[in-house]
Amino acid sequence: MRFDDYVDFVLRIILLFGLAFELPIFLVGLNLIGFISGRAILRPWRVWTFGITVFTAAFTPTGDPLTMALLAVPLCAFYFIAGGIALMVDRRRAKRAVAEGTDS
């Protein structure tokens, strides 16, 4: 294996994993600014899981299922964790709105 091929492979892996793991941060950020609710994040979970799997199958530099699973499984888990965090933020936001409504 040539050094150039190795560096290209490593850079692709780093960029792919780095960009892919921004998805949960992006979803929670959209929830924190009030653009999307936790239910809206988790409602199409089947589509997201399928999309994550297709994304990892298409963009991993190698064709082996191990690399795909190493990216897809944590991404799906982080997607559900981001949805759970968004639900907690929504619940806290609703409690704050009720508290402000009764204090007036």
C-alpha positions as CSV (number, residue, x, y, z in Angstrom):
1,M,0.0,0.0,0.0
2,R,1.4,3.4,-0.9
3,F,1.6,6.2,1.6
4,D,-0.6,8.5,-0.5
5,D,-3.4,5.9,-0.6
6,Y,-3.1,5.4,3.2
7,V,-3.3,9.1,3.9
8,D,-6.3,9.4,1.6
9,F,-8.1,6.6,3.3
10,V,-7.4,7.9,6.8
11,L,-8.5,11.4,5.9
12,R,-11.7,10.1,4.4
13,I,-12.5,8.1,7.5
14,I,-11.8,11.0,9.8
15,L,-13.9,13.4,7.7
16,L,-16.8,10.9,7.3
17,F,-16.9,10.0,11.0
18,G,-16.5,13.7,12.0
19,L,-19.3,14.9,9.8
20,A,-21.6,12.1,10.6
21,F,-21.3,12.6,14.3
22,E,-22.4,16.2,14.0
23,L,-26.0,15.0,13.3
24,P,-27.1,14.7,17.0
25,I,-25.5,18.1,17.8
26,F,-27.4,19.6,14.8
27,L,-30.7,18.1,15.9
28,V,-30.3,19.2,19.6
29,G,-29.3,22.7,18.4
30,L,-32.4,23.0,16.3
31,N,-34.5,21.9,19.2
32,L,-32.8,24.4,21.6
33,I,-33.6,27.3,19.3
34,G,-37.2,26.0,19.1
35,F,-37.2,25.1,15.4
36,I,-38.0,21.4,15.8
37,S,-39.6,19.5,18.7
38,G,-38.5,16.2,20.2
39,R,-41.5,14.4,18.8
40,A,-40.8,15.7,15.3
41,I,-37.2,14.3,15.6
42,L,-38.3,10.9,16.8
43,R,-41.5,10.4,14.8
44,P,-39.7,9.3,11.6
45,W,-37.2,7.1,13.4
46,R,-37.5,4.3,10.8
47,V,-36.7,6.6,8.0
48,W,-33.7,8.1,9.9
49,T,-32.4,4.6,10.7
50,F,-32.7,3.5,7.1
51,G,-31.1,6.8,5.9
52,I,-28.2,6.4,8.3
53,T,-27.6,2.9,7.1
54,V,-27.7,3.9,3.5
55,F,-25.4,6.8,4.2
56,T,-22.9,4.7,5.9
57,A,-23.1,2.0,3.2
58,A,-22.6,4.6,0.5
59,F,-19.8,6.7,2.0
60,T,-17.6,4.4,4.0
61,P,-14.3,4.1,2.0
62,T,-14.2,0.3,2.4
63,G,-16.9,-2.2,1.4
64,D,-16.8,-4.3,4.6
65,P,-19.8,-4.5,6.9
66,L,-17.7,-3.9,10.0
67,T,-16.8,-0.4,9.0
68,M,-20.4,0.3,8.1
69,A,-21.6,-1.1,11.5
70,L,-18.9,0.9,13.3
71,L,-20.4,4.1,11.9
72,A,-24.1,3.1,11.7
73,V,-24.7,1.7,15.2
74,P,-23.3,4.7,17.2
75,L,-25.0,7.1,14.8
76,C,-28.4,5.5,15.4
77,A,-27.8,5.5,19.1
78,F,-26.8,9.1,19.1
79,Y,-29.8,9.9,17.0
80,F,-32.1,8.4,19.7
81,I,-30.1,10.1,22.5
82,A,-30.5,13.4,20.7
83,G,-34.3,12.8,20.4
84,G,-34.4,12.0,24.2
85,I,-32.5,15.2,25.0
86,A,-34.9,17.1,22.8
87,L,-37.9,15.6,24.6
88,M,-36.4,16.6,27.9
89,V,-35.9,20.2,26.7
90,D,-39.5,20.3,25.4
91,R,-40.8,19.1,28.7
92,R,-38.7,21.6,30.6
93,R,-39.9,24.4,28.2
94,A,-43.5,23.3,28.8
95,K,-43.1,23.4,32.6
96,R,-41.5,26.8,32.4
97,A,-44.4,28.1,30.2
98,V,-47.0,26.7,32.7
99,A,-45.1,28.3,35.7
100,E,-44.9,31.6,33.9
101,G,-48.6,31.4,33.1
102,T,-49.7,30.8,36.7
103,D,-47.3,33.5,38.2
104,S,-49.0,36.3,36.1
